[in-house]
Amino acid sequence: MNLAQRFYLREVLSGLGLTAGHFFRNMGRHIAHSLGRRDARGAVTIQYPEERRPLAPRLRSLHRLVRREDGSPRCVACMMCETVCPARCIYIVADEHPNPEIEKVPSRFDIDLGKCVFCGYCVEACPEDAIRMDTGILEFSSFSRGGMIYTKEALLALEPAGPDGRPASPVPIPADRRP
Amino acid sequence: MPKLTIDGKEIEVAPGTNLIEAARQLGIEIPHYCYHPGLSIAGQCRLCMVDIEKAPRPTIACNTQAADGMVVATQTERVKETQRSIMEFHLINHPLDCPVCDQAGECWLQIYYMKYGLYDPRMVDEKVHKPKAVPLGPHVMLDAERCILCSRCVRFCDEITGTGELGIFHRGDQSEIGLFPGRDLENKYSGNVVDICPVGALTDRDFRFQVRVWYLDTAKSICPGCARGCNIDVHVNRRRPHHAGGKRVARLKPRFNAEVNKWWLCDEGRYGYGFVDDASRVTTPVWRSEPVPWDTAIAEVTRALGRHAPDAVGVVASPKMPNEDLMAVRRLAEALGTRQVGFKVPPRTPGDQDDLLIRADKNPNTRAAELIGLDGDVAGILTAARSGRIKALWVFGHDLFDSAWLESDVTLALGALETLIFTGTNAGRTSALAHLVLPATAWVERDGTFTNWEGRVQRFRPAVEPLGEALPEWDIVGRVLGMLGHAASATRAEHWFVDLAANVEAFRGMTYQSIGETGRMTQ
């Protein structure tokens, strides 16, 4: 570091300047906005959650299980996703399907989102296109670790995000927050 | 002895050896589906093609006996092209349902496609559809679509069991494996057709959809189901505890031993492991219905045994216990000075026997218990208990109610005891009456050796961790011996085997190393 950097005060002032610059710019815009300039954006800040940053179509969001026409899961419990999952957060238990052409069906399909790293390998590995990460849902939380485990029923109920990237399904309520 | 050359390497083989076996001896793999060393030669799959010098076209290796001066090539372009074409033929009507197929991961179509196939498929027509998920018997499920008609299962039922339930029906691409009318695949060896099926056509109903095979670990072991001592591999699921309902032992598979079971295993042995993960397992020492730490339990055992005159203490060992543990029991009896030691409890129903594998004696280690000298009169011990001459009894493994004896006699005998100690894997009616219950490990949870009916000493290895606080019987007995003031330095089963090999004539000179993979005969 040179002397000017080591002097410290200069860097502090430049940082304060940046913050203050944003503050006054936002304040000016807010005043203009409230004085009737409706076309002026209120602030450079995105007003989450009313306002949302546009999501890239390839973004990996909360998983969902794809349904067949009759509403049963498309998943055949082949364990490819469970096998490839680097976080080991998928728990599948296989069962016999009454139709021998389908043969195999998951009786349990849990994803522990507390462990998931959102790598998308499960989607990649699935030979049946039965799991996708296109719900657009990014906000899921829980007060306990157990609440982060999403079951087959919860994952089957989810819909893909709309064309604007907005989630079409409500955020699933974790088990520990259900009334 | 014919001397031939395969891929430039010379080898001399026994007369009558075919080219697949000759190449195997050189470490050269010739792919095959229908050939099995334990069955007759069918020549159905045509995959084992090799080039033989002066022969006009590739020849099947399975049905060609090695001849003197033969020059065989397995890697020529012509052979590779033939193998590729035959793989394409086999897979024409094979469904691409590997994800739901239980064989995936140990399927020879998958393995050989990656090694010898890798062609671009030219099949454009609809595949032929056949019945799926058809139960053939209590243990075997058929998927006719996946079958490549190698006929191994048909030959097994014709040649090995002689029951002949299976056949190939219809013609051409409509051919399928099936049962003869009115038959069920319910012979005592039906599980073997699953092992020899190279594809996913025959799968195990017991194992079906329980665990994917790539999650399994394996350990070499010995079947404890009867006195034959068939060599097996224990497949355990330790990586995915939520699969198979938490059962750790997923399946037993036969392991080749030319002297004992060859390639086979009976169904009773194959499906006889259920007790290992059963809810009735004892997992913690219990003293007067209260769980106690091991130290307390051992102290109580020592107190109960030491309180009485030597011959007021009885020990009933079990022929299901390994050699090491039986030796420990003998040392215990010597330390206590009691002669009231026995192990033979007559079964309620006499065991069945055949001339293939199954032995009437359903215990894996009766021979060793006799050789080690534990063969006393158990009925006499019970009579002595009833008349009060025996005050403390230590029962290993047996449920004495599950025997040919009258229930009332056993109840009276056990009821008259001052102390009944039970050591075993699972709770039963004897353990319910016991004052002390000491949990023992199942055979898959520990190291040890069994001596089969012929006197062949064979080693088994641990496949899973002991359940709960269970200990091997040699360890329990060793701790009691230590409390009784005897130098019990054994910290491994092998130490007891050293004692056994040094002091029992039949086992003299044996070590775990000299037993090896195929076992060693007692003298």
Boltz contact constraints between the chains, C-beta under 6 A:
constraints:
  - contact:
      token1: [A, 76]
      token2: [B, 99]
      max_distance: 6.0
  - contact:
      token1: [A, 76]
      token2: [B, 100]
      max_distance: 6.0
  - contact:
      token1: [A, 78]
      token2: [B, 99]
      max_distance: 6.0
  - contact:
      token1: [A, 79]
      token2: [B, 212]
      max_distance: 6.0
  - contact:
      token1: [A, 91]
      token2: [B, 242]
      max_distance: 6.0
  - contact:
      token1: [A, 94]
      token2: [B, 209]
      max_distance: 6.0
  - contact:
      token1: [A, 100]
      token2: [B, 132]
      max_distance: 6.0
  - contact:
      token1: [A, 100]
      token2: [B, 133]
      max_distance: 6.0
  - contact:
      token1: [A, 103]
      token2: [B, 100]
      max_distance: 6.0
  - contact:
      token1: [A, 103]
      token2: [B, 133]
      max_distance: 6.0
  - contact:
      token1: [A, 104]
      token2: [B, 100]
      max_distance: 6.0
  - contact:
      token1: [A, 104]
      token2: [B, 209]
      max_distance: 6.0
  - contact:
      token1: [A, 127]
      token2: [B, 99]
      max_distance: 6.0
